[in-house]
């Protein structure tokens, strides 16, 4: 740690033999802290910290950003969000939802292999059968092989 008034911007230097998955997650977490999104409500644009996002949802060809209490519209597509937040706590929960795993309070199996996740703000989202292994992997749980 080297603190000084001489520095304008923080700088992180990472030295490693190989950039493995855990290190990629550390890098992504650092980027996420500084991650900003633009969300619109009516004609007003708002700057949103990515850490405050609970999930993104695509509805009728529009993508919405859900925070603890507010909803914003974004011009980003879900695949762009997924790519931008790769190796972070965001993951594809279903065809229409990219969720922030750090905002999940609990989850349970429902029917047809799907999970229902209760978020910290009380909302519920469905995690599709195909994406349950991703959730488990991100949580460090064992993933059954079929």
C-alpha positions in Angstrom: 0.0 0.0 0.0 1.5 3.3 -1.0 -0.7 6.4 -0.2 0.5 9.8 -1.3 -1.0 13.2 -2.3 1.2 12.8 -5.4 -1.2 10.3 -6.9 -4.3 11.5 -8.8 -5.9 8.2 -9.6 -5.6 4.8 -7.9 -3.5 2.2 -9.6 -3.5 -1.5 -9.0 -0.6 -3.6 -10.3 -1.1 -7.3 -10.5 1.9 -9.6 -11.1 1.2 -13.3 -11.7 2.5 -16.4 -13.5 -1.0 -17.1 -14.9 -4.2 -15.1 -15.0 -6.5 -17.8 -13.5 -10.2 -17.7 -12.7 -9.9 -16.4 -9.1 -7.6 -13.5 -10.3 -10.1 -12.7 -13.1 -12.8 -12.4 -10.4 -10.6 -10.0 -8.4 -10.0 -7.8 -11.4 -13.7 -7.9 -12.3 -14.6 -6.9 -8.7 -12.3 -3.9 -8.8 -13.8 -2.9 -12.1 -17.3 -3.4 -10.7 -16.6 -1.0 -7.8 -16.0 1.7 -10.4 -18.7 0.5 -12.7 -21.3 3.1 -13.7 -24.4 2.7 -15.7 -26.8 5.2 -17.2 -30.4 4.6 -16.5 -33.4 6.7 -17.6 -36.6 7.5 -15.9 -38.8 9.5 -18.2 -36.5 12.1 -19.7 -34.0 12.2 -16.9 -30.7 10.2 -17.1 -29.3 8.9 -13.8 -25.8 7.5 -13.0 -26.1 4.2 -11.2 -23.4 2.3 -9.4 -23.3 -1.3 -10.7 -23.0 -2.5 -7.1 -26.5 -1.1 -6.5 -28.1 -3.1 -9.2 -30.2 -6.1 -8.1 -30.9 -7.3 -11.7 -31.5 -6.4 -15.3 -34.6 -7.6 -17.1 -35.6 -7.5 -20.7 -39.3 -6.9 -21.3 -40.8 -6.1 -24.7 -37.4 -5.3 -26.3 -36.5 -2.9 -23.6 -34.0 -3.5 -20.8 -34.6 -2.3 -17.3 -32.2 -1.9 -14.3 -33.7 -2.8 -11.0 -32.1 -1.3 -7.8 -33.4 -1.7 -4.2 -36.4 0.5 -4.8 -36.2 2.1 -8.2 -36.4 0.9 -11.9 -34.6 2.5 -14.8 -34.5 1.9 -18.5 -31.1 1.3 -20.2 -30.1 1.3 -23.8 -27.8 -1.7 -23.2 -28.9 -5.2 -24.3 -28.7 -8.2 -21.9 -25.8 -9.8 -23.9 -23.8 -6.5 -23.6 -24.5 -6.4 -19.8 -23.4 -10.1 -19.5 -20.2 -9.4 -21.4 -19.5 -6.1 -19.5 -19.9 -7.9 -16.1 -18.3 -11.2 -17.0 -16.4 -12.7 -14.0 -18.3 -10.6 -11.5 -21.3 -11.4 -9.3 -23.7 -10.9 -12.3 -24.9 -14.0 -14.1 -27.6 -14.9 -16.6 -30.5 -16.2 -14.5 -32.9 -16.7 -17.3 -33.5 -15.8 -20.9 -34.7 -12.3 -19.8 -32.8 -11.7 -16.6 -29.2 -11.0 -15.6 -29.0 -11.0 -11.8 -26.5 -9.9 -9.1 -25.7 -12.9 -7.0 -24.6 -10.6 -4.1 -28.2 -9.4 -3.8 -29.7 -12.9 -3.4 -30.9 -13.5 0.2 -32.1 -17.0 -0.3 -33.1 -19.5 -3.0 -35.0 -22.7 -3.3 -35.8 -25.3 -5.9 -39.3 -25.0 -7.3 -40.5 -27.1 -10.2 -39.0 -28.5 -13.4 -35.5 -27.9 -12.0 -35.9 -24.2 -11.7 -34.9 -22.2 -8.6 -36.7 -19.2 -7.1 -34.4 -16.6 -5.6 -35.6 -14.1 -3.0 -33.5 -10.9 -3.3 -32.5 -8.6 -0.4 -35.3 -6.2 -1.3 -37.9 -8.9 -1.0 -38.4 -9.4 -4.8 -38.3 -12.8 -6.3 -36.8 -13.9 -9.6 -36.7 -17.3 -11.3 -33.5 -19.0 -12.2 -34.0 -21.3 -15.2 -33.0 -24.9 -15.1 -30.2 -24.3 -17.6 -28.7 -21.5 -15.4 -28.9 -23.2 -12.0 -25.4 -24.8 -12.4 -24.0 -21.3 -13.0 -25.6 -20.1 -9.7 -24.2 -23.1 -7.8 -20.7 -22.6 -9.4 -20.6 -18.9 -8.5 -21.6 -19.8 -4.9 -19.0 -22.6 -4.7 -21.5 -25.3 -4.4 -21.1 -28.8 -6.0 -22.7 -29.0 -9.4 -24.2 -32.4 -10.3 -23.0 -33.8 -13.6 -25.7 -35.4 -15.7 
